[in-house]
């Protein structure tokens, strides 16, 4: 029986032990990889993929301009420099309001 069939039996403790063993030994069969790609997810909302800041690692400046591309601003959860521990709705609304303010003031 393959690792993925054992892992998908529903027994949480067995699933955890099998997954930990596979990670430690770096033995993932192609079926396990396919299963994980199809069923793995996150409980958090994705954010932080277009980090805002003033350092060289950030791709968005504090005025929400995308570095290297004139006339494009990024105004969503992707500009957050770190993952928040709460819901993203309120911070995203604030980012949108700040973006609107920045665009209106640059006219």
N, C-alpha and C positions, 0 to 999 in steps of 0.2 A: 504494500500500500504506500502511496506517495506521501510526502510530508504534508502537502496541502489537504489531502483527504483526512489525514489524522487531525490536522489543525482545525479543519472545518467541522469537526464532529459536534461542536457545541459545548464541550466540556471546557469551561473557562480556564481552570487550572492546567489541564493538559495542553490547551492551546497556548497558554503563556509559556509553559516549559518548552514546548516544541519550538516556538518562535525564538525564545532566548537561546536555545541550543543552536538553531540554524544561524542566528546572528553571530554567535561566538565562533562557530566553526566556519562561517562564511560559505555555508553550503545551502544554496538556494537553487532548487530545480526550476526549470522554465515554467512549470505549472504553478509553483508558488509565486513566482514573479508576476505571472499573468493574473492570478487571483488577487494579489495585493494591489496591483494597478487598477483592477476592476472594482474592488471593494473598500480600499483604504480611503480614509478621509480625515478631516480635522474637525474638532469641535469649536475651533476659533474662526473668526472671520479673517480672511486674508487681508493683510495690510503690510505696508513697509517695503513694497517692491520698487518704488521710485523715491527713495529717501530724500527728504528735504534737509538742507543745512548749508553751511558756509564752507565746509571742508571739501577736499578733493574727491571723497567717496560719494558725496551726495549728487544726485542727478537733477534735482530741482532746487532753485535758489529760494531765499525767504520771501520773494515776491511771487512765488509759484510758477516762475518761468522755467521751462525745460532747458537745461544747459545745452548749447550747441544747435538749437533750433529756434530761430526768432519767430515770435508771434504765437507760440503755443504754451499754454499754462496747464498745469495738472492740478485738479481740485477734487481729490477723492481720498479714500483711506490709504492709498498707496504711498502718499507723501509722509505718512507718520514714520518717524525715525525708529520707533520700537512698537512691538505688539502691545496693545492695551489689555488690561484685565477685564474690561467691561464691554458693554455693547457699543458698537461703532456708530449708531444712529446720531446721537448728539454731537460727537466730534465731527462727523461728516457734514452735518448741517452748519456747524461753526466754520469749517473750512470753506464751504460754499459761500457763506455770507462774507467771509474775509476775501474770497476771490472776487466776488461782485464788487466789493468796496475798492479793491485794488484796481480792477478794470475801469470802474467809473472815475477814479481819481487820476488815472493815466490818460484820460481823454484830453 
